[in-house]
């Protein structure tokens, strides 16, 4: 279990609602080189995104040397070892001309919410923490302290720490969830609403905060106001479920980024008017005729679309994007023993499916070997792994991996993807034949048991389905359970 230190030495303010960044140096922007095609911050700037791997630190496909970096973990002095894959961080620093490496000056992590789990919705892939809706997606990494390391391993009343990104519906889309021990301080960030000064209470996205006994930090004249962006901390909840705050700190909604600074941010489009007027994680963005779109076109932009945007910020805080990378849903999953590994070409084969890793692939070792950082060179034929990603290029039968996790040996094979061929009692996904028989359990999207007849009556090309069972050959599974899934 990862217990992060709590020394009170903050490096910079981290606005969790927007996942926005600490300010750059504000030097002469005319001297900064153009953004390399592969991305990253050029000259002085800020990058915001989940940690993909270590060996230095890899964020948004760029490897940042951290030998001279200062780390802040939850408002406390920390170190790189305190971070885990999937933690959303802010990196300030520079990037080399190659566009794939850089040097970090500061690395900052702060959770979105830490507190007890109110409820778990397995069918809806979500949980409530301190009244906050936390969505679990294919991009969510669970700490291996959970048993199992998935939403099934989370229990009501358990204290968890959630890192992630806020969507347009004010939900937290988790990139990492970790359990925390009893006595861990509760934390939440948000915008003050419904201030009741007489009773010393306000609301943060539906959670009532009682600040009658709290120390107040950074507030002008010591007064909280509606619309303030704050971090509230406490050790307990009141009889009505309210957070009894011990400290409330005023934070900048969008910390100062200077004119000419380069910003690279991954997040959801939280406001959308047009292709030239939208917000990413609360950060104002525009595009122009020179903007390069990857993973889609300008027509694909809209509310709650996940993107990575890169560009320079002007004096008004507007980011003019040189590149917009549209991050598609990652609906394909494969869990089984590795057939072969070709580390030199960043690929491996599982269930006969070629899996390709790139600079954005998140790798984590959850096996007893506990190799950190995990690379493809550490994975061997016969290792039991889970892959999450998407078929890319479309129709190729290959998976471009978002996440690769190695686990301890198991015999269960799992395959989730879109049906290519269906012929009762079998169907094919990514070239793998899934066979069913009289002992197979069939379920619908709500986890309700249905008959084999009902399943195959509904199953069609492009239906998203998940199968669990035994791998009987490199490209064949006998399923003990199959179910329809909803694309995230």
C-alpha positions in Angstrom: 0.0 0.0 0.0 1.3 3.4 -0.9 1.2 5.7 2.1 2.2 9.2 1.0 4.0 11.6 3.5 2.1 14.5 4.9 4.9 17.1 5.5 3.5 20.6 5.0 5.8 22.0 2.3 3.8 22.9 -0.8 5.6 23.4 -4.0 2.7 25.1 -5.9 -1.1 25.3 -6.0 -2.9 22.6 -7.9 -6.5 23.3 -8.9 -8.1 19.9 -8.9 -11.4 20.8 -10.5 -9.7 21.9 -13.6 -6.5 19.9 -13.3 -4.8 23.1 -14.2 -1.1 23.9 -13.8 1.3 26.0 -11.8 2.7 29.0 -13.7 5.6 28.9 -16.1 8.5 31.3 -16.0 7.1 33.9 -18.4 10.3 34.4 -20.3 10.6 35.7 -23.9 8.3 33.5 -25.8 9.8 34.5 -29.2 12.9 32.5 -28.3 11.0 29.3 -27.7 11.2 26.7 -30.5 8.0 25.4 -32.2 6.2 22.5 -30.6 7.7 19.2 -32.0 5.2 17.0 -33.8 5.3 14.4 -31.0 4.1 16.9 -28.4 5.4 18.1 -25.0 6.2 21.5 -23.5 8.7 23.5 -25.5 10.8 26.1 -23.6 9.2 27.0 -20.3 5.8 25.4 -19.8 3.4 23.0 -18.2 2.2 19.5 -18.9 -0.8 17.9 -17.2 -1.8 14.3 -17.5 -1.6 10.8 -15.9 1.7 9.1 -15.2 2.3 6.4 -17.8 5.5 4.9 -16.4 8.7 5.7 -14.7 12.4 5.6 -15.3 12.3 9.4 -14.8 8.6 10.1 -15.4 6.5 9.7 -18.5 3.6 12.0 -19.0 1.6 12.5 -22.2 4.2 10.5 -24.1 7.2 12.5 -23.0 9.9 11.2 -20.7 11.0 13.9 -18.3 14.3 13.7 -16.4 13.5 14.3 -12.7 17.0 14.3 -11.3 16.8 17.9 -10.3 13.0 18.1 -9.9 11.1 19.0 -6.7 8.1 16.9 -5.9 4.9 17.9 -4.1 2.5 15.1 -3.1 -0.9 16.2 -1.7 0.5 19.6 -0.6 3.5 18.0 1.0 7.1 17.6 0.1 7.6 14.2 -1.5 9.6 12.2 -4.0 9.1 10.3 -7.2 8.7 7.0 -5.3 5.4 8.4 -3.8 3.8 8.4 -7.3 2.0 5.6 -9.0 1.0 4.8 -12.6 -2.2 6.6 -13.3 -1.7 9.5 -10.9 -2.6 12.8 -12.7 0.4 15.2 -12.2 1.5 18.7 -13.2 5.0 18.9 -14.7 6.7 22.2 -15.1 9.9 22.3 -17.1 11.3 22.1 -20.6 11.4 19.7 -23.5 14.3 18.8 -25.7 14.3 19.4 -29.5 13.5 15.7 -30.0 10.0 16.2 -28.6 10.2 12.9 -26.7 12.4 13.9 -23.7 12.6 16.8 -21.4 13.6 18.0 -17.9 11.2 18.6 -15.1 11.6 21.4 -12.6 8.6 20.6 -10.5 6.2 17.6 -10.4 3.0 18.1 -8.4 0.3 15.5 -7.5 -2.9 16.2 -5.6 -5.9 13.9 -5.4 -9.4 14.9 -6.5 -11.0 13.4 -3.4 -10.0 11.2 -0.5 -12.6 9.8 1.8 -14.9 6.9 2.7 -16.8 5.1 0.0 -20.6 5.8 0.3 -21.7 3.2 -2.3 -20.5 1.0 -5.1 -22.5 0.5 -8.4 -20.9 -2.4 -10.2 -23.4 -2.3 -13.1 -22.9 1.4 -13.5 -19.1 1.2 -13.1 -19.1 3.9 -10.5 -18.9 4.7 -6.8 -19.6 7.6 -4.5 -16.8 9.0 -2.3 -17.8 11.9 0.0 -20.9 12.3 -2.1 -18.8 12.7 -5.3 -19.6 10.5 -8.3 -16.5 8.6 -9.4 -16.7 6.9 -12.8 -14.5 3.8 -13.5 -13.4 3.5 -17.1 -10.9 1.4 -19.1 -8.4 4.1 -18.2 -8.7 3.5 -14.4 -5.8 1.8 -12.6 -6.6 0.1 -9.3 -3.9 -0.3 -6.7 -3.1 -4.0 -6.2 -3.9 -3.7 -2.5 -7.6 -4.1 -3.6 -8.7 -7.7 -3.8 -9.4 -8.1 -6.6 -7.7 -5.0 -8.1 -10.9 -3.7 -9.7 -14.2 -2.1 -8.7 -15.2 -5.5 -7.3 -12.5 -5.1 -4.7 -13.8 -1.8 -3.3 -16.1 -1.9 -0.3 -18.5 0.6 1.3 -16.9 2.5 4.2 -13.4 1.9 2.9 -11.3 5.1 2.6 -9.9 5.6 -0.9 -7.9 8.2 -2.7 -9.0 9.1 -6.2 -6.9 10.7 -8.9 -8.5 11.6 -12.2 -10.2 14.2 -14.4 -13.5 16.1 -14.1 -16.0 15.7 -17.0 -18.6 18.2 -18.1 -21.2 16.7 -15.7 -19.0 17.4 -12.7 -18.2 13.7 -12.3 -14.7 12.4 -11.5 -13.4 10.0 -14.2 -10.8 8.1 -12.2 -7.4 7.4 -13.6 -6.2 5.7 -10.4 -7.9 4.6 -7.1 -6.0 3.5 -4.0 -7.1 2.3 -0.6 -6.0 4.3 2.4 -5.8 3.3 6.1 -8.2 4.3 8.8 -7.3 7.8 10.1 -6.4 9.2 6.7 -7.4 12.8 6.4 -10.4 13.4 4.1 -9.9 15.9 1.2 -12.0 17.5 -1.4 -11.7 20.3 -3.9 -14.5 22.4 -5.5 -16.2 25.7 -5.9 -18.1 27.1 -2.9 -21.8 27.3 -3.3 -24.7 27.9 -0.9 -22.6 29.7 1.7 -24.3 30.0 5.1 -22.0 32.4 7.0 -24.2 32.3 10.1 -23.9 28.6 10.5 -20.5 28.5 8.9 -21.4 26.0 6.2 -21.1 25.7 2.4 -21.5 23.1 -0.3 -18.9 21.5 -2.6 -20.7 19.7 -5.4 -23.4 18.5 -3.0 -21.2 17.8 0.0 -21.9 20.1 2.9 -18.7 21.4 4.6 -18.9 22.7 8.2 -16.0 25.1 8.7 -16.9 26.3 12.1 -13.7 24.8 13.6 -11.5 25.1 10.5 -8.4 27.2 10.0 -8.8 29.4 6.9 -5.9 29.9 4.5 -5.3 32.6 1.9 -8.8 34.2 2.1 -8.9 38.0 1.7 -10.0 39.4 5.0 -10.4 35.9 6.3 -13.8 35.5 4.6 -15.1 32.7 2.4 -17.3 33.7 -0.5 -19.6 31.8 -3.0 -17.6 31.1 -6.1 -14.3 30.6 -4.3 -12.3 27.6 -5.4 -11.2 25.8 -2.3 -9.6 22.6 -0.8 -11.3 21.4 2.3 -9.7 18.9 4.7 -11.1 17.1 7.7 -10.9 13.9 9.8 -14.6 13.1 10.3 -18.1 13.5 9.1 -21.0 14.9 11.1 -24.3 13.2 11.9 -25.8 14.5 8.6 -22.9 13.4 6.5 -21.2 16.8 6.4 -17.5 17.2 6.4 -16.2 18.6 9.6 -13.4 20.7 8.2 -10.2 21.3 10.0 -8.7 23.5 7.2 -10.1 25.3 4.2 -7.7 26.8 1.7 -8.5 29.3 -1.1 -6.8 28.1 -4.3 -6.6 29.5 -7.8 -9.1 28.0 -10.1 -6.6 28.4 -12.9 -3.2 29.1 -11.4 -1.1 31.8 -13.2 0.2 30.8 -16.6 2.2 33.6 -18.2 1.8 35.1 -21.7 3.8 32.9 -24.1 4.0 29.8 -21.9 3.5 26.5 -23.6 0.7 24.3 -22.0 -0.1 20.7 -22.7 -3.2 19.4 -21.0 -5.2 16.2 -21.2 -8.8 16.3 -20.0 -12.5 16.4 -21.0 -14.1 19.2 -22.9 -16.1 20.8 -20.1 -17.6 23.7 -22.1 -18.2 23.7 -25.9 -19.5 26.5 -28.1 -17.7 25.9 -31.3 -14.4 24.5 -32.6 -12.8 27.8 -31.9 -14.4 28.3 -28.4 -14.2 25.5 -25.8 -12.7 24.6 -22.5 -10.6 21.6 -21.6 -10.7 20.8 -17.9 -11.8 24.4 -17.4 -8.9 25.9 -19.5 -10.0 28.2 -22.4 -8.9 26.9 -25.8 -9.3 28.1 -29.4 -8.1 26.6 -32.7 -7.2 28.1 -36.1 -6.3 27.0 -39.6 -2.9 25.8 -38.4 -4.2 23.5 -35.7 -3.4 19.8 -36.3 -6.1 17.3 -35.3 -5.1 13.7 -34.5 -7.4 10.8 -33.7 -10.3 12.5 -35.4 -11.3 15.8 -37.0 -12.7 19.1 -35.7 -16.2 17.7 -36.3 -15.6 15.2 -33.5 -15.2 17.8 -30.8 -18.0 18.3 -28.4 -19.0 18.3 -24.7 -17.3 15.5 -22.7 -15.0 14.4 -25.5 -11.6 13.6 -24.0 -8.7 15.3 -25.7 -5.1 16.4 -25.3 -4.5 20.0 -26.4 -1.1 21.7 -26.9 -0.3 25.3 -27.6 0.8 28.7 -26.3 -1.2 30.8 -23.8 -1.7 34.5 -24.4 -2.0 37.4 -21.9 -5.7 36.7 -21.4 -5.1 33.0 -20.5 -6.4 31.7 -23.9 -4.6 28.6 -25.2 -4.3 28.6 -29.0 -3.9 24.9 -29.9 -1.2 23.8 -32.3 -2.5 20.2 -31.8 -5.7 18.6 -30.6 -5.4 14.9 -30.0 -8.9 13.3 -29.7 -8.8 10.4 -27.3 -11.3 7.7 -28.3 -13.0 5.4 -25.9 -10.9 2.3 -25.1 -13.3 -0.6 -25.1 -11.1 -3.6 -25.9 -9.7 -5.8 -23.2 -7.7 -9.0 -23.3 -6.5 -11.0 -20.3 -4.6 -14.2 -20.8 -1.1 -15.7 -21.0 1.4 -14.0 -23.3 2.1 -16.0 -26.5 5.3 -14.1 -27.4 7.0 -10.7 -26.9 8.9 -8.5 -29.4 10.2 -5.8 -27.2 12.4 -4.3 -29.9 9.2 -3.5 -31.9 7.2 -2.6 -28.8 4.7 -5.4 -29.2 3.5 -8.7 -27.8 0.9 -11.3 -28.7 -1.9 -12.5 -26.4 -4.8 -14.8 -27.5 -3.2 -14.6 -31.0 -3.8 -10.8 -31.0 -0.9 -8.5 -31.7 -0.7 -5.8 -28.9 1.3 -2.6 -29.7 2.6 -0.3 -27.0 3.5 3.3 -27.6 4.7 6.3 -25.5 1.2 6.7 -24.0 0.8 3.1 -22.9 0.6 2.8 -19.1 2.5 -0.2 -17.8 2.3 -1.6 -14.2 3.4 -4.8 -12.6 0.8 -6.2 -10.2 2.5 -9.6 -10.0 4.7 -10.7 -7.1 7.7 -9.8 -9.2 6.7 -6.1 -8.6 9.1 -4.8 -11.3 9.1 -1.0 -11.3 9.2 0.4 -13.9 7.8 -2.4 -16.0 8.8 -2.5 -19.6 8.0 -4.9 -22.4 11.5 -6.4 -22.0 10.5 -7.6 -18.5 7.5 -9.5 -19.9 8.0 -13.1 -21.0 5.9 -15.6 -22.9 3.6 -17.4 -20.4 3.2 -14.3 -18.2 -0.4 -13.5 -17.3 -1.3 -10.0 -18.4 -4.3 -7.7 -18.9 -4.4 -5.4 -21.9 -6.8 -2.5 -22.3 -7.0 -0.4 -25.4 -8.7 -0.2 -28.8 -8.4 -1.9 -32.2 -5.9 0.3 -34.2 -5.8 0.8 -37.0 -9.5 0.0 -37.5 -9.9 -3.4 -39.0 -6.3 -4.5 -38.3 -7.1 -7.0 -35.6 -4.4 -5.4 -33.5 -4.8 -3.6 -30.1 -3.1 -0.3 -29.4 -2.7 -0.6 -25.7 -3.7 2.1 -23.2 -2.8 -0.1 -20.2 -0.7 -3.2 -19.9 -0.7 -4.9 -16.4 1.1 -8.0 -15.4 -0.5 -10.2 -12.8 0.2 -13.4 -11.0 -0.5 -16.6 -12.9 -4.1 -17.5 -13.5 -6.0 -19.8 -15.9 -9.0 -17.5 -16.7 -9.0 -15.8 -20.1 -11.1 -12.7 -20.7 -11.8 -11.0 -24.0 -13.9 -7.9 -24.5 -14.5 -6.3 -27.9 -16.8 -5.8 -30.8 -18.3 -8.9 -32.6 -17.0 -9.5 -36.1 -18.8 -12.7 -36.9 -21.7 -14.3 -35.0 -23.0 -17.9 -35.6 -24.9 -19.4 -32.7 -23.4 -20.9 -30.5 -20.2 -18.9 -31.1 -18.9 -15.5 -32.2 -15.6 -13.9 -33.1 -13.8 -10.9 -31.7 -10.4 -9.7 -33.1 -10.0 -13.1 -34.8 -10.6 -15.0 -31.5 -13.5 -17.5 -31.6 -15.6 -17.5 -28.4 -17.5 -20.8 -28.1 -20.5 -21.2 -25.7 -22.2 -24.4 -24.5 -24.9 -25.5 -22.1 -22.9 -24.4 -19.1 -22.3 -20.9 -20.3 -24.0 -18.1 -18.3 -25.4 -15.2 -20.4 -26.0 -11.7 -19.1 -27.3 -8.4 -20.5 -25.8 -4.9 -20.0 -27.4 -4.7 -16.5 -25.8 -8.0 -15.4 -29.2 -9.8 -15.5 -29.1 -13.4 -16.5 -30.6 -14.1 -19.9 -31.0 -17.2 -22.1 -28.6 -18.3 -24.8 -31.5 -17.7 -27.3 -31.9 -14.2 -26.1 -28.2 -13.5 -26.3 -27.7 -14.7 -29.8 -31.0 -13.0 -30.9 -29.5 -9.7 -29.8 -25.8 -10.3 -30.7 -24.8 -8.8 -34.0 -21.8 -7.4 -35.8 -20.3 -4.5 -33.7 -22.1 -5.5 -30.5 -19.7 -5.0 -27.5 -19.4 -8.2 -25.5 -17.2 -9.6 -22.8 -16.3 -13.3 -22.4 -14.7 -15.1 -19.5 -13.5 -18.7 -19.8 -10.7 -21.0 -20.7 -8.2 -20.5 -23.5 -8.2 -23.7 -25.5 -5.9 -22.5 -28.3 -4.1 -19.4 -29.3 -7.3 -18.0 -30.9 -10.1 -19.9 -29.1 -11.9 -19.5 -25.8 -14.6 -21.8 -24.3 -16.7 -19.3 -22.3 -18.1 -19.9 -18.9 -19.8 -16.5 -19.0 -20.6 -13.9 -21.7 -22.3 -10.5 -21.3 -23.2 -7.4 -23.3 -21.2 -4.3 -22.3 -21.9 -0.6 -22.7 -19.2 1.4 -24.4 -17.8 4.0 -22.0 
